[in-house]
Amino acid sequence: MSLSVEGKTAIVTGAANGIGLAVSRHLLDQGARVMMVDMDEDKLSDEFDALPEKEHAAWFAGDLRERLTLANLMSATLDAFDRLDILVNGSRQVLADDPLGASGDDTLRELLQQNLMPAYRLSQLAARRMIAQAGEDGNEDGPVGSIINISSIAARRSQPELLAFSVSTAALDQLTRSLAVALAEHRIRVNSVAFGSVMSDSLKSSLKENRDYRQSIVDNTPLQRIAGPKEVVETVQFLASEGSAFMTGQILTIDGGRTLIDPVSAPAH
């Protein structure tokens, strides 16, 4: 089974921090060419400058909620690397909200625009490029591309204070399944990675502010620990590689078993 992504070109959104940044670094380490994308231009530029090797990397900053930004991103990627093989939709936002809707539906609207619509639109653009590319390459029966959505176990939980986030990630999971069927005839695979608590910078900050938070997570995780970013990025590599060539429409869960026993009150990200 080959897990190689060497020589492939990937777009990774949400690449200025967290899992998106970890995925970008890992794919570069594995020999891929990576367009790092984020809304936060300053942070993205700093992280790009900190890369030990930049020969196969490029970056693009912009508001991914805007259609023109996405079109410009595709143009920039083709200008830099001349092709696209992998799309990782890693950009997402987590916001708490009021389940009784006292503040209106602003939070749900914002998270659907942030967590769902860019992934939907960019996947469409990426698929069109991958299909055209296969024709140019004379690729009549081999794999054409892989789209990977970064989701959350919140999609399967009922946590009232994260209602909008849960709905947006559940919609992303359904997008994964629907696009997988729609793009199967074009030999483009679409899968998702849904994770629980991973030791990202944001989680580290939360743990510093609340010392009981770590123990709460561990107590509600059968494997009794918090995952490291490596455990997510290697799953992304698997889905991007030919090692998963017969997998599509799947939501791979990395949560240490939390969704098997998880009480509603336990925190999740």
Disulfide bonds with the S-S distance in Angstrom:
none
